[in-house]
Amino acid sequence: MVVLASGCQLLRAQATFGSIYGTVTDPATSAVPAVKVTITSLDRGIKYATTTNETGNYTQTHLTVGLYTVEMEGKGF
């Protein structure tokens, strides 16, 4: 009787997503909360919307590789 054993390697995929994050501040370098942030993929034309938190920070995750523009719109600015 012959027994053949075959090894199996676990293959791991590389991450193909990235993130954009930042902080919105005013000219006096104070954090600006509740700013609408629009991130647009120049390659695909897809727009992602997020808002800054109470410390002026924003994050957009799961972005595919490519070029993006980031636009911000806040009350009084």
All heavy atoms as a GROMACS GRO file, in nm:
protein
  568
    1MET      N    1   0.086  -0.117   0.000
    1MET     CA    2   0.000   0.000   0.000
    1MET      C    3   0.090   0.123   0.000
    1MET      O    4   0.184   0.132   0.076
    1MET     CB    5  -0.090  -0.002   0.123
    1MET     CG    6  -0.174   0.118   0.137
    1MET     SD    7  -0.287   0.088   0.274
    1MET     CE    8  -0.377   0.233   0.266
    2VAL      N    9   0.058   0.218  -0.084
    2VAL     CA   10   0.134   0.342  -0.094
    2VAL      C   11   0.045   0.457  -0.049
    2VAL      O   12  -0.069   0.469  -0.093
    2VAL     CB   13   0.181   0.366  -0.239
    2VAL    CG1   14   0.252   0.498  -0.250
    2VAL    CG2   15   0.269   0.252  -0.286
    3VAL      N   16   0.098   0.539   0.039
    3VAL     CA   17   0.024   0.657   0.086
    3VAL      C   18   0.099   0.781   0.039
    3VAL      O   19   0.218   0.795   0.063
    3VAL     CB   20   0.014   0.657   0.240
    3VAL    CG1   21  -0.056   0.782   0.287
    3VAL    CG2   22  -0.058   0.534   0.288
    4LEU      N   23   0.030   0.865  -0.030
    4LEU     CA   24   0.089   0.990  -0.075
    4LEU      C   25   0.036   1.104   0.011
    4LEU      O   26  -0.084   1.114   0.034
    4LEU     CB   27   0.054   1.017  -0.222
    4LEU     CG   28   0.107   0.917  -0.323
    4LEU    CD1   29   0.054   0.950  -0.461
    4LEU    CD2   30   0.259   0.917  -0.323
    5ALA      N   31   0.126   1.184   0.057
    5ALA     CA   32   0.086   1.300   0.137
    5ALA      C   33   0.126   1.426   0.061
    5ALA      O   34   0.236   1.434   0.008
    5ALA     CB   35   0.154   1.295   0.272
    6SER      N   36   0.038   1.515   0.057
    6SER     CA   37   0.065   1.640  -0.013
    6SER      C   38   0.048   1.755   0.085
    6SER      O   39  -0.053   1.764   0.156
    6SER     CB   40  -0.033   1.656  -0.129
    6SER     OG   41  -0.015   1.781  -0.190
    7GLY      N   42   0.149   1.839   0.089
    7GLY     CA   43   0.141   1.954   0.178
    7GLY      C   44   0.061   2.066   0.114
    7GLY      O   45   0.056   2.081  -0.008
    8CYS      N   46  -0.001   2.144   0.194
    8CYS     CA   47  -0.079   2.257   0.146
    8CYS      C   48  -0.028   2.382   0.215
    8CYS      O   49  -0.020   2.386   0.337
    8CYS     CB   50  -0.226   2.234   0.178
    8CYS     SG   51  -0.331   2.371   0.127
    9GLN      N   52   0.010   2.480   0.136
    9GLN     CA   53   0.055   2.604   0.194
    9GLN      C   54  -0.062   2.700   0.206
    9GLN      O   55  -0.146   2.708   0.116
    9GLN     CB   56   0.163   2.669   0.108
    9GLN     CG   57   0.299   2.609   0.123
    9GLN     CD   58   0.400   2.694   0.049
    9GLN    OE1   59   0.381   2.729  -0.066
    9GLN    NE2   60   0.507   2.728   0.117
   10LEU      N   61  -0.063   2.772   0.313
   10LEU     CA   62  -0.163   2.875   0.333
   10LEU      C   63  -0.116   3.000   0.261
   10LEU      O   64  -0.007   3.051   0.286
   10LEU     CB   65  -0.180   2.904   0.483
   10LEU     CG   66  -0.280   3.012   0.520
   10LEU    CD1   67  -0.420   2.973   0.474
   10LEU    CD2   68  -0.279   3.036   0.669
   11LEU      N   69  -0.194   3.047   0.167
   11LEU     CA   70  -0.160   3.166   0.092
   11LEU      C   71  -0.235   3.285   0.149
   11LEU      O   72  -0.354   3.277   0.175
   11LEU     CB   73  -0.195   3.148  -0.056
   11LEU     CG   74  -0.127   3.033  -0.128
   11LEU    CD1   75  -0.179   3.021  -0.270
   11LEU    CD2   76   0.024   3.054  -0.128
   12ARG      N   77  -0.163   3.393   0.166
   12ARG     CA   78  -0.226   3.513   0.220
   12ARG      C   79  -0.224   3.622   0.114
   12ARG      O   80  -0.121   3.649   0.053
   12ARG     CB   81  -0.152   3.560   0.344
   12ARG     CG   82  -0.163   3.458   0.454
   12ARG     CD   83  -0.092   3.500   0.576
   12ARG     NE   84  -0.093   3.385   0.668
   12ARG     CZ   85  -0.080   3.394   0.796
   12ARG    NH1   86  -0.060   3.509   0.852
   12ARG    NH2   87  -0.083   3.288   0.871
   13ALA      N   88  -0.336   3.683   0.095
   13ALA     CA   89  -0.346   3.790  -0.004
   13ALA      C   90  -0.289   3.919   0.050
   13ALA      O   91  -0.292   3.944   0.171
   13ALA     CB   92  -0.492   3.810  -0.042
   14GLN      N   93  -0.238   3.998  -0.038
   14GLN     CA   94  -0.190   4.130   0.001
   14GLN      C   95  -0.309   4.224   0.010
   14GLN      O   96  -0.405   4.212  -0.064
   14GLN     CB   97  -0.091   4.185  -0.101
   14GLN     CG   98   0.039   4.108  -0.106
   14GLN     CD   99   0.134   4.169  -0.207
   14GLN    OE1  100   0.093   4.242  -0.296
   14GLN    NE2  101   0.260   4.138  -0.193
   15ALA      N  102  -0.299   4.319   0.101
   15ALA     CA  103  -0.404   4.419   0.114
   15ALA      C  104  -0.401   4.510  -0.008
   15ALA      O  105  -0.295   4.555  -0.050
   15ALA     CB  106  -0.385   4.499   0.241
   16THR      N  107  -0.516   4.536  -0.065
   16THR     CA  108  -0.523   4.623  -0.181
   16THR      C  109  -0.602   4.750  -0.149
   16THR      O  110  -0.646   4.819  -0.239
   16THR     CB  111  -0.588   4.552  -0.301
   16THR    OG1  112  -0.718   4.508  -0.263
   16THR    CG2  113  -0.503   4.435  -0.346
   17PHE      N  114  -0.621   4.776  -0.023
   17PHE     CA  115  -0.695   4.894   0.019
   17PHE      C  116  -0.606   4.983   0.105
   17PHE      O  117  -0.512   4.936   0.168
   17PHE     CB  118  -0.818   4.855   0.101
   17PHE     CG  119  -0.920   4.777   0.023
   17PHE    CD1  120  -0.929   4.641   0.035
   17PHE    CD2  121  -1.006   4.843  -0.064
   17PHE    CE1  122  -1.022   4.569  -0.038
   17PHE    CE2  123  -1.099   4.772  -0.138
   17PHE     CZ  124  -1.108   4.635  -0.125
   18GLY      N  125  -0.638   5.109   0.106
   18GLY     CA  126  -0.565   5.204   0.189
   18GLY      C  127  -0.664   5.296   0.258
   18GLY      O  128  -0.786   5.280   0.248
   19SER      N  129  -0.609   5.396   0.328
   19SER     CA  130  -0.691   5.490   0.403
   19SER      C  131  -0.637   5.632   0.383
   19SER      O  132  -0.520   5.650   0.356
   19SER     CB  133  -0.687   5.458   0.552
   19SER     OG  134  -0.732   5.328   0.576
   20ILE      N  135  -0.725   5.727   0.398
   20ILE     CA  136  -0.686   5.868   0.405
   20ILE      C  137  -0.737   5.920   0.538
   20ILE      O  138  -0.853   5.896   0.575
   20ILE     CB  139  -0.748   5.949   0.289
   20ILE    CG1  140  -0.688   5.904   0.156
   20ILE    CG2  141  -0.725   6.099   0.310
   20ILE    CD1  142  -0.748   5.974   0.034
   21TYR      N  143  -0.651   5.988   0.610
   21TYR     CA  144  -0.693   6.047   0.736
   21TYR      C  145  -0.624   6.181   0.754
   21TYR      O  146  -0.522   6.209   0.692
   21TYR     CB  147  -0.663   5.953   0.854
   21TYR     CG  148  -0.517   5.920   0.869
   21TYR    CD1  149  -0.434   5.998   0.949
   21TYR    CD2  150  -0.461   5.811   0.803
   21TYR    CE1  151  -0.298   5.967   0.962
   21TYR    CE2  152  -0.328   5.780   0.815
   21TYR     CZ  153  -0.247   5.859   0.896
   21TYR     OH  154  -0.114   5.829   0.908
   22GLY      N  155  -0.683   6.266   0.836
   22GLY     CA  156  -0.624   6.398   0.857
   22GLY      C  157  -0.696   6.473   0.967
   22GLY      O  158  -0.790   6.423   1.030
   23THR      N  159  -0.652   6.595   0.987
   23THR     CA  160  -0.711   6.684   1.087
   23THR      C  161  -0.738   6.819   1.022
   23THR      O  162  -0.650   6.872   0.953
   23THR     CB  163  -0.616   6.702   1.206
   23THR    OG1  164  -0.586   6.575   1.262
   23THR    CG2  165  -0.677   6.790   1.314
   24VAL      N  166  -0.856   6.871   1.042
   24VAL     CA  167  -0.891   7.002   0.988
   24VAL      C  168  -0.875   7.104   1.100
   24VAL      O  169  -0.931   7.089   1.209
   24VAL     CB  170  -1.036   7.003   0.934
   24VAL    CG1  171  -1.073   7.142   0.883
   24VAL    CG2  172  -1.052   6.899   0.824
   25THR      N  173  -0.797   7.210   1.070
   25THR     CA  174  -0.776   7.317   1.167
   25THR      C  175  -0.804   7.452   1.102
   25THR      O  176  -0.797   7.466   0.980
   25THR     CB  177  -0.630   7.317   1.221
   25THR    OG1  178  -0.540   7.331   1.111
   25THR    CG2  179  -0.599   7.189   1.296
   26ASP      N  180  -0.833   7.550   1.184
   26ASP     CA  181  -0.854   7.686   1.134
   26ASP      C  182  -0.719   7.758   1.131
   26ASP      O  183  -0.617   7.700   1.171
   26ASP     CB  184  -0.959   7.758   1.219
   26ASP     CG  185  -0.918   7.780   1.363
   26ASP    OD1  186  -0.798   7.764   1.396
   26ASP    OD2  187  -1.005   7.813   1.444
   27PRO      N  188  -0.715   7.884   1.084
   27PRO     CA  189  -0.587   7.956   1.077
   27PRO      C  190  -0.515   7.970   1.211
   27PRO      O  191  -0.393   7.983   1.214
   27PRO     CB  192  -0.627   8.093   1.021
   27PRO     CG  193  -0.749   8.065   0.940
   27PRO     CD  194  -0.822   7.958   1.017
   28ALA      N  195  -0.589   7.962   1.321
   28ALA     CA  196  -0.527   7.970   1.454
   28ALA      C  197  -0.485   7.831   1.504
   28ALA      O  198  -0.450   7.816   1.621
   28ALA     CB  199  -0.623   8.035   1.553
   29THR      N  200  -0.491   7.731   1.418
   29THR     CA  201  -0.459   7.589   1.445
   29THR      C  202  -0.551   7.522   1.546
   29THR      O  203  -0.514   7.423   1.608
   29THR     CB  204  -0.311   7.570   1.486
   29THR    OG1  205  -0.288   7.630   1.612
   29THR    CG2  206  -0.215   7.625   1.381
   30SER      N  207  -0.672   7.575   1.563
   30SER     CA  208  -0.772   7.510   1.647
   30SER      C  209  -0.847   7.406   1.563
   30SER      O  210  -0.875   7.430   1.445
   30SER     CB  211  -0.873   7.612   1.701
   30SER     OG  212  -0.808   7.705   1.783
   31ALA      N  213  -0.880   7.294   1.622
   31ALA     CA  214  -0.953   7.188   1.552
   31ALA      C  215  -1.092   7.237   1.514
   31ALA      O  216  -1.155   7.313   1.587
   31ALA     CB  217  -0.964   7.065   1.641
   32VAL      N  218  -1.137   7.194   1.396
   32VAL     CA  219  -1.269   7.233   1.347
   32VAL      C  220  -1.356   7.107   1.336
   32VAL      O  221  -1.332   7.023   1.250
   32VAL     CB  222  -1.260   7.304   1.211
   32VAL    CG1  223  -1.398   7.350   1.166
   32VAL    CG2  224  -1.163   7.421   1.217
   33PRO      N  225  -1.456   7.094   1.424
   33PRO     CA  226  -1.545   6.978   1.416
   33PRO      C  227  -1.656   6.998   1.314
   33PRO      O  228  -1.681   7.110   1.268
   33PRO     CB  229  -1.604   6.972   1.558
   33PRO     CG  230  -1.601   7.113   1.605
   33PRO     CD  231  -1.481   7.176   1.541
   34ALA      N  232  -1.721   6.891   1.276
   34ALA     CA  233  -1.839   6.890   1.188
   34ALA      C  234  -1.811   6.948   1.050
   34ALA      O  235  -1.898   7.009   0.989
   34ALA     CB  236  -1.956   6.962   1.254
   35VAL      N  237  -1.691   6.926   0.998
   35VAL     CA  238  -1.659   6.968   0.862
   35VAL      C  239  -1.689   6.852   0.769
   35VAL      O  240  -1.651   6.737   0.794
   35VAL     CB  241  -1.510   7.009   0.851
   35VAL    CG1  242  -1.470   7.032   0.706
   35VAL    CG2  243  -1.482   7.132   0.935
   36LYS      N  244  -1.759   6.881   0.659
   36LYS     CA  245  -1.789   6.779   0.558
   36LYS      C  246  -1.663   6.759   0.474
   36LYS      O  247  -1.611   6.853   0.415
   36LYS     CB  248  -1.905   6.822   0.471
   36LYS     CG  249  -1.939   6.722   0.364
   36LYS     CD  250  -2.051   6.773   0.275
   36LYS     CE  251  -2.070   6.678   0.159
   36LYS     NZ  252  -2.163   6.732   0.060
   37VAL      N  253  -1.615   6.634   0.466
   37VAL     CA  254  -1.497   6.600   0.388
   37VAL      C  255  -1.541   6.508   0.274
   37VAL      O  256  -1.604   6.406   0.297
   37VAL     CB  257  -1.391   6.529   0.476
   37VAL    CG1  258  -1.269   6.492   0.394
   37VAL    CG2  259  -1.353   6.616   0.595
   38THR      N  260  -1.509   6.548   0.151
   38THR     CA  261  -1.541   6.468   0.034
   38THR      C  262  -1.411   6.422  -0.030
   38THR      O  263  -1.326   6.504  -0.066
   38THR     CB  264  -1.624   6.549  -0.068
   38THR    OG1  265  -1.742   6.598  -0.003
   38THR    CG2  266  -1.663   6.463  -0.187
   39ILE      N  267  -1.396   6.292  -0.043
   39ILE     CA  268  -1.276   6.231  -0.103
   39ILE      C  269  -1.320   6.169  -0.235
   39ILE      O  270  -1.411   6.086  -0.238
   39ILE     CB  271  -1.216   6.126  -0.008
   39ILE    CG1  272  -1.177   6.193   0.123
   39ILE    CG2  273  -1.099   6.054  -0.073
   39ILE    CD1  274  -1.146   6.098   0.236
   40THR      N  275  -1.257   6.213  -0.345
   40THR     CA  276  -1.297   6.168  -0.478
   40THR      C  277  -1.184   6.092  -0.546
   40THR      O  278  -1.072   6.140  -0.552
   40THR     CB  279  -1.336   6.289  -0.566
   40THR    OG1  280  -1.438   6.364  -0.499
   40THR    CG2  281  -1.388   6.243  -0.702
   41SER      N  282  -1.215   5.974  -0.597
   41SER     CA  283  -1.120   5.894  -0.673
   41SER      C  284  -1.110   5.955  -0.813
   41SER      O  285  -1.209   5.961  -0.886
   41SER     CB  286  -1.167   5.749  -0.683
   41SER     OG  287  -1.092   5.680  -0.782
   42LEU      N  288  -0.990   6.001  -0.850
   42LEU     CA  289  -0.971   6.058  -0.984
   42LEU      C  290  -0.975   5.950  -1.091
   42LEU      O  291  -1.011   5.978  -1.205
   42LEU     CB  292  -0.838   6.133  -0.990
   42LEU     CG  293  -0.826   6.254  -0.897
   42LEU    CD1  294  -0.690   6.317  -0.910
   42LEU    CD2  295  -0.936   6.354  -0.925
   43ASP      N  296  -0.941   5.827  -1.056
   43ASP     CA  297  -0.942   5.717  -1.151
   43ASP      C  298  -1.082   5.665  -1.180
   43ASP      O  299  -1.113   5.628  -1.293
   43ASP     CB  300  -0.855   5.601  -1.100
   43ASP     CG  301  -0.712   5.642  -1.074
   43ASP    OD1  302  -0.659   5.725  -1.151
   43ASP    OD2  303  -0.653   5.591  -0.977
   44ARG      N  304  -1.166   5.660  -1.078
   44ARG     CA  305  -1.298   5.597  -1.091
   44ARG      C  306  -1.415   5.695  -1.081
   44ARG      O  307  -1.528   5.659  -1.110
   44ARG     CB  308  -1.314   5.488  -0.986
   44ARG     CG  309  -1.217   5.373  -1.009
   44ARG     CD  310  -1.234   5.268  -0.899
   44ARG     NE  311  -1.153   5.152  -0.926
   44ARG     CZ  312  -1.025   5.141  -0.898
   44ARG    NH1  313  -0.962   5.242  -0.843
   44ARG    NH2  314  -0.958   5.031  -0.925
   45GLY      N  315  -1.389   5.815  -1.032
   45GLY     CA  316  -1.496   5.913  -1.016
   45GLY      C  317  -1.587   5.886  -0.898
   45GLY      O  318  -1.691   5.948  -0.884
   46ILE      N  319  -1.548   5.794  -0.811
   46ILE     CA  320  -1.629   5.760  -0.694
   46ILE      C  321  -1.602   5.860  -0.583
   46ILE      O  322  -1.487   5.896  -0.557
   46ILE     CB  323  -1.597   5.617  -0.645
   46ILE    CG1  324  -1.629   5.516  -0.753
   46ILE    CG2  325  -1.673   5.586  -0.517
   46ILE    CD1  326  -1.581   5.376  -0.723
   47LYS      N  327  -1.710   5.906  -0.517
   47LYS     CA  328  -1.696   6.002  -0.407
   47LYS      C  329  -1.729   5.933  -0.275
   47LYS      O  330  -1.822   5.854  -0.266
   47LYS     CB  331  -1.791   6.120  -0.427
   47LYS     CG  332  -1.752   6.205  -0.545
   47LYS     CD  333  -1.841   6.328  -0.556
   47LYS     CE  334  -1.799   6.405  -0.680
   47LYS     NZ  335  -1.777   6.543  -0.654
   48TYR      N  336  -1.649   5.965  -0.175
   48TYR     CA  337  -1.670   5.916  -0.040
   48TYR      C  338  -1.690   6.037   0.050
   48TYR      O  339  -1.619   6.137   0.037
   48TYR     CB  340  -1.547   5.838   0.010
   48TYR     CG  341  -1.510   5.722  -0.080
   48TYR    CD1  342  -1.426   5.740  -0.189
   48TYR    CD2  343  -1.560   5.595  -0.055
   48TYR    CE1  344  -1.391   5.634  -0.270
   48TYR    CE2  345  -1.526   5.488  -0.136
   48TYR     CZ  346  -1.442   5.509  -0.244
   48TYR     OH  347  -1.408   5.403  -0.325
   49ALA      N  348  -1.786   6.030   0.140
   49ALA     CA  349  -1.814   6.143   0.229
   49ALA      C  350  -1.793   6.102   0.374
   49ALA      O  351  -1.832   5.992   0.415
   49ALA     CB  352  -1.957   6.191   0.209
   50THR      N  353  -1.731   6.190   0.449
   50THR     CA  354  -1.714   6.169   0.592
   50THR      C  355  -1.720   6.305   0.659
   50THR      O  356  -1.727   6.408   0.592
   50THR     CB  357  -1.582   6.094   0.623
   50THR    OG1  358  -1.578   6.059   0.761
   50THR    CG2  359  -1.460   6.177   0.587
   51THR      N  360  -1.717   6.308   0.790
   51THR     CA  361  -1.726   6.432   0.867
   51THR      C  362  -1.621   6.430   0.977
   51THR      O  363  -1.596   6.325   1.036
   51THR     CB  364  -1.866   6.447   0.929
   51THR    OG1  365  -1.964   6.435   0.825
   51THR    CG2  366  -1.884   6.580   0.997
   52THR      N  367  -1.564   6.546   1.006
   52THR     CA  368  -1.465   6.552   1.115
   52THR      C  369  -1.536   6.534   1.249
   52THR      O  370  -1.650   6.574   1.267
   52THR     CB  371  -1.388   6.686   1.115
   52THR    OG1  372  -1.480   6.793   1.129
   52THR    CG2  373  -1.306   6.704   0.988
   53ASN      N  374  -1.462   6.475   1.342
   53ASN     CA  375  -1.517   6.455   1.477
   53ASN      C  376  -1.490   6.579   1.563
   53ASN      O  377  -1.445   6.683   1.512
   53ASN     CB  378  -1.461   6.328   1.541
   53ASN     CG  379  -1.310   6.332   1.562
   53ASN    OD1  380  -1.248   6.438   1.558
   53ASN    ND2  381  -1.251   6.217   1.587
   54GLU      N  382  -1.514   6.569   1.692
   54GLU     CA  383  -1.501   6.684   1.782
   54GLU      C  384  -1.358   6.737   1.792
   54GLU      O  385  -1.336   6.851   1.831
   54GLU     CB  386  -1.557   6.652   1.922
   54GLU     CG  387  -1.483   6.543   1.996
   54GLU     CD  388  -1.522   6.402   1.953
   54GLU    OE1  389  -1.619   6.385   1.878
   54GLU    OE2  390  -1.452   6.309   1.995
   55THR      N  391  -1.260   6.657   1.754
   55THR     CA  392  -1.120   6.702   1.757
   55THR      C  393  -1.068   6.736   1.617
   55THR      O  394  -0.948   6.753   1.598
   55THR     CB  395  -1.029   6.597   1.824
   55THR    OG1  396  -1.039   6.474   1.752
   55THR    CG2  397  -1.065   6.575   1.969
   56GLY      N  398  -1.159   6.745   1.520
   56GLY     CA  399  -1.122   6.784   1.385
   56GLY      C  400  -1.064   6.672   1.299
   56GLY      O  401  -1.020   6.696   1.187
   57ASN      N  402  -1.064   6.550   1.349
   57ASN     CA  403  -1.007   6.436   1.276
   57ASN      C  404  -1.110   6.370   1.185
   57ASN      O  405  -1.228   6.365   1.218
   57ASN     CB  406  -0.953   6.331   1.373
   57ASN     CG  407  -0.840   6.385   1.456
   57ASN    OD1  408  -0.754   6.457   1.408
   57ASN    ND2  409  -0.839   6.351   1.584
   58TYR      N  410  -1.061   6.318   1.072
   58TYR     CA  411  -1.146   6.240   0.982
   58TYR      C  412  -1.066   6.121   0.930
   58TYR      O  413  -0.943   6.124   0.925
   58TYR     CB  414  -1.198   6.325   0.865
   58TYR     CG  415  -1.090   6.369   0.769
   58TYR    CD1  416  -1.056   6.293   0.658
   58TYR    CD2  417  -1.021   6.488   0.790
   58TYR    CE1  418  -0.956   6.333   0.571
   58TYR    CE2  419  -0.922   6.530   0.703
   58TYR     CZ  420  -0.890   6.452   0.594
   58TYR     OH  421  -0.791   6.492   0.509
   59THR      N  422  -1.138   6.016   0.891
   59THR     CA  423  -1.076   5.896   0.836
   59THR      C  424  -1.169   5.836   0.731
   59THR      O  425  -1.291   5.831   0.751
   59THR     CB  426  -1.053   5.788   0.945
   59THR    OG1  427  -0.971   5.843   1.047
   59THR    CG2  428  -0.987   5.664   0.888
   60GLN      N  429  -1.110   5.792   0.621
   60GLN     CA  430  -1.186   5.716   0.521
   60GLN      C  431  -1.104   5.591   0.490
   60GLN      O  432  -0.991   5.602   0.445
   60GLN     CB  433  -1.210   5.798   0.394
   60GLN     CG  434  -1.287   5.722   0.287
   60GLN     CD  435  -1.426   5.683   0.333
   60GLN    OE1  436  -1.503   5.766   0.379
   60GLN    NE2  437  -1.459   5.556   0.322
   61THR      N  438  -1.161   5.475   0.516
   61THR     CA  439  -1.090   5.349   0.497
   61THR      C  440  -1.140   5.277   0.372
   61THR      O  441  -1.236   5.320   0.308
   61THR     CB  442  -1.106   5.258   0.619
   61THR    OG1  443  -1.246   5.232   0.637
   61THR    CG2  444  -1.050   5.323   0.745
   62HIS      N  445  -1.077   5.166   0.340
   62HIS     CA  446  -1.114   5.078   0.229
   62HIS      C  447  -1.113   5.149   0.094
   62HIS      O  448  -1.204   5.132   0.013
   62HIS     CB  449  -1.249   5.010   0.254
   62HIS     CG  450  -1.243   4.913   0.366
   62HIS    ND1  451  -1.268   4.950   0.495
   62HIS    CD2  452  -1.212   4.782   0.370
   62HIS    CE1  453  -1.255   4.846   0.574
   62HIS    NE2  454  -1.220   4.742   0.500
   63LEU      N  455  -1.009   5.230   0.071
   63LEU     CA  456  -0.993   5.297  -0.058
   63LEU      C  457  -0.900   5.214  -0.146
   63LEU      O  458  -0.798   5.164  -0.099
   63LEU     CB  459  -0.933   5.436  -0.038
   63LEU     CG  460  -1.015   5.533   0.046
   63LEU    CD1  461  -0.936   5.659   0.074
   63LEU    CD2  462  -1.145   5.566  -0.023
   64THR      N  463  -0.936   5.198  -0.272
   64THR     CA  464  -0.848   5.126  -0.364
   64THR      C  465  -0.731   5.216  -0.403
   64THR      O  466  -0.736   5.339  -0.389
   64THR     CB  467  -0.925   5.085  -0.492
   64THR    OG1  468  -0.981   5.200  -0.551
   64THR    CG2  469  -1.032   4.982  -0.460
   65VAL      N  470  -0.625   5.155  -0.451
   65VAL     CA  471  -0.506   5.228  -0.489
   65VAL      C  472  -0.539   5.325  -0.602
   65VAL      O  473  -0.611   5.291  -0.696
   65VAL     CB  474  -0.396   5.130  -0.535
   65VAL    CG1  475  -0.274   5.204  -0.587
   65VAL    CG2  476  -0.358   5.038  -0.421
   66GLY      N  477  -0.489   5.448  -0.593
   66GLY     CA  478  -0.513   5.547  -0.698
   66GLY      C  479  -0.491   5.688  -0.647
   66GLY      O  480  -0.444   5.710  -0.536
   67LEU      N  481  -0.527   5.784  -0.731
   67LEU     CA  482  -0.515   5.925  -0.697
   67LEU      C  483  -0.650   5.976  -0.648
   67LEU      O  484  -0.755   5.941  -0.703
   67LEU     CB  485  -0.472   6.006  -0.819
   67LEU     CG  486  -0.334   5.972  -0.875
   67LEU    CD1  487  -0.310   6.050  -1.004
   67LEU    CD2  488  -0.226   6.002  -0.773
   68TYR      N  489  -0.646   6.062  -0.545
   68TYR     CA  490  -0.767   6.116  -0.484
   68TYR      C  491  -0.753   6.266  -0.462
   68TYR      O  492  -0.643   6.316  -0.441
   68TYR     CB  493  -0.792   6.049  -0.347
   68TYR     CG  494  -0.832   5.905  -0.359
   68TYR    CD1  495  -0.738   5.805  -0.370
   68TYR    CD2  496  -0.966   5.869  -0.359
   68TYR    CE1  497  -0.774   5.672  -0.382
   68TYR    CE2  498  -1.004   5.736  -0.370
   68TYR     CZ  499  -0.908   5.638  -0.382
   68TYR     OH  500  -0.946   5.507  -0.394
   69THR      N  501  -0.867   6.336  -0.464
   69THR     CA  502  -0.872   6.473  -0.418
   69THR      C  503  -0.949   6.475  -0.288
   69THR      O  504  -1.038   6.391  -0.266
   69THR     CB  505  -0.942   6.568  -0.519
   69THR    OG1  506  -1.077   6.524  -0.539
   69THR    CG2  507  -0.868   6.572  -0.651
   70VAL      N  508  -0.915   6.569  -0.201
   70VAL     CA  509  -0.984   6.584  -0.073
   70VAL      C  510  -1.034   6.727  -0.065
   70VAL      O  511  -0.956   6.822  -0.075
   70VAL     CB  512  -0.890   6.552   0.046
   70VAL    CG1  513  -0.962   6.569   0.178
   70VAL    CG2  514  -0.833   6.411   0.033
   71GLU      N  515  -1.164   6.742  -0.049
   71GLU     CA  516  -1.227   6.874  -0.036
   71GLU      C  517  -1.298   6.882   0.097
   71GLU      O  518  -1.355   6.784   0.143
   71GLU     CB  519  -1.325   6.897  -0.150
   71GLU     CG  520  -1.261   6.896  -0.287
   71GLU     CD  521  -1.363   6.912  -0.399
   71GLU    OE1  522  -1.445   7.005  -0.391
   71GLU    OE2  523  -1.359   6.829  -0.490
   72MET      N  524  -1.294   7.001   0.157
   72MET     CA  525  -1.358   7.022   0.287
   72MET      C  526  -1.451   7.141   0.281
   72MET      O  527  -1.422   7.239   0.216
   72MET     CB  528  -1.251   7.045   0.393
   72MET     CG  529  -1.166   6.923   0.418
   72MET     SD  530  -1.004   6.970   0.464
   72MET     CE  531  -0.919   6.820   0.422
   73GLU      N  532  -1.561   7.127   0.352
   73GLU     CA  533  -1.662   7.234   0.356
   73GLU      C  534  -1.713   7.246   0.499
   73GLU      O  535  -1.768   7.151   0.554
   73GLU     CB  536  -1.777   7.200   0.262
   73GLU     CG  537  -1.882   7.303   0.252
   73GLU     CD  538  -1.993   7.261   0.157
   73GLU    OE1  539  -1.968   7.180   0.068
   73GLU    OE2  540  -2.106   7.310   0.176
   74GLY      N  541  -1.690   7.363   0.558
   74GLY     CA  542  -1.735   7.386   0.695
   74GLY      C  543  -1.808   7.518   0.708
   74GLY      O  544  -1.781   7.613   0.634
   75LYS      N  545  -1.899   7.524   0.800
   75LYS     CA  546  -1.977   7.645   0.822
   75LYS      C  547  -1.883   7.758   0.862
   75LYS      O  548  -1.802   7.744   0.953
   75LYS     CB  549  -2.080   7.620   0.931
   75LYS     CG  550  -2.188   7.722   0.940
   75LYS     CD  551  -2.296   7.679   1.036
   75LYS     CE  552  -2.413   7.774   1.026
   75LYS     NZ  553  -2.526   7.729   1.107
   76GLY      N  554  -1.891   7.869   0.791
   76GLY     CA  555  -1.807   7.985   0.820
   76GLY      C  556  -1.671   7.982   0.754
   76GLY      O  557  -1.591   8.075   0.772
   77PHE      N  558  -1.642   7.878   0.674
   77PHE     CA  559  -1.512   7.868   0.608
   77PHE      C  560  -1.530   7.856   0.459
   77PHE      O  561  -1.622   7.802   0.409
   77PHE     CB  562  -1.434   7.747   0.658
   77PHE     CG  563  -1.392   7.758   0.801
   77PHE    CD1  564  -1.469   7.704   0.902
   77PHE    CD2  565  -1.276   7.825   0.836
   77PHE    CE1  566  -1.430   7.713   1.034
   77PHE    CE2  567  -1.237   7.836   0.968
   77PHE     CZ  568  -1.316   7.780   1.068
   0.00000   0.00000   0.00000
